[in-house]
Amino acid sequence: MNHPHPSTGGGQRRIAAAPPRLREIEVLIISAQGLKNVKHVTKMRPYGEVYVEKDVHVARTHVDEKGGTNPTWNDTVKVKFREGLPESDVLAALNVDIYAHGHVREKPVGSARVLLNDVLKGGDAAEPADNPVQLMTVQVWRPSGRPHGLLNLWVPPTGRFLLRRESLSFSLKELAEEEEVAAAAVAGWRKGGVESEEEMSLESVRAC
């Protein structure tokens, strides 16, 4: 009598579930104002953790060493979450948790959130002019539930910061023209230098 191998589970092989497809968006975390000072002995050094699904992916800004309760980061972070989440969950949000960095432990300062459906408006990546970047200021909430401070962030409707192709081409054209002018100037200087040397040599011969 043949017995199934234990690893096959009675002849049926288990197929591992495929990992979910992820979408990645870019977010510019600019600054915050009027945050709660949770450090009473040393200067507060805030940073932000940015995520949509914390168990999927968390991005982080750098620690602002000087701003205290009014930090400035200007960090563009990339945040990943399950593809199709904004369509399946209207309450799915971009979250920014602000902490005060410490040597012993990180102290929570406050949190801000923006619904994905309020910022990801779609758009055509081939037409950057139709995709205005969404600069916004949102309320920061203390862990107690009280409002305390504001957060400034920038979210493009497509999830990607786009450049105007026309502007980029124009800049490259200008750069090429400047390089041609510079090259012509150098060539003229070199030619003038050679002619001067020839004239000096001729004058030296005549003097002899």
ABEGO torsion letter per residue (X at the ends): XBBBBAAAGGGBBBBBBBBBBBBBBBBBBABBBGBBBABAABBBBBBBBBBABAAABBBBBBBBAAAEABBBAGBBBBBBBBBGAAAABAABBBBBBBBBBBAABBBBAEBBBBBAAAABAEEBAABAAABBBBBBBBBBBBAAGBBBEBBBBBBBAAGBBBBBAAAAAAAAAAAAAAAAAAAAAAAAAAAAAAAAAAAAAAAAAAAX
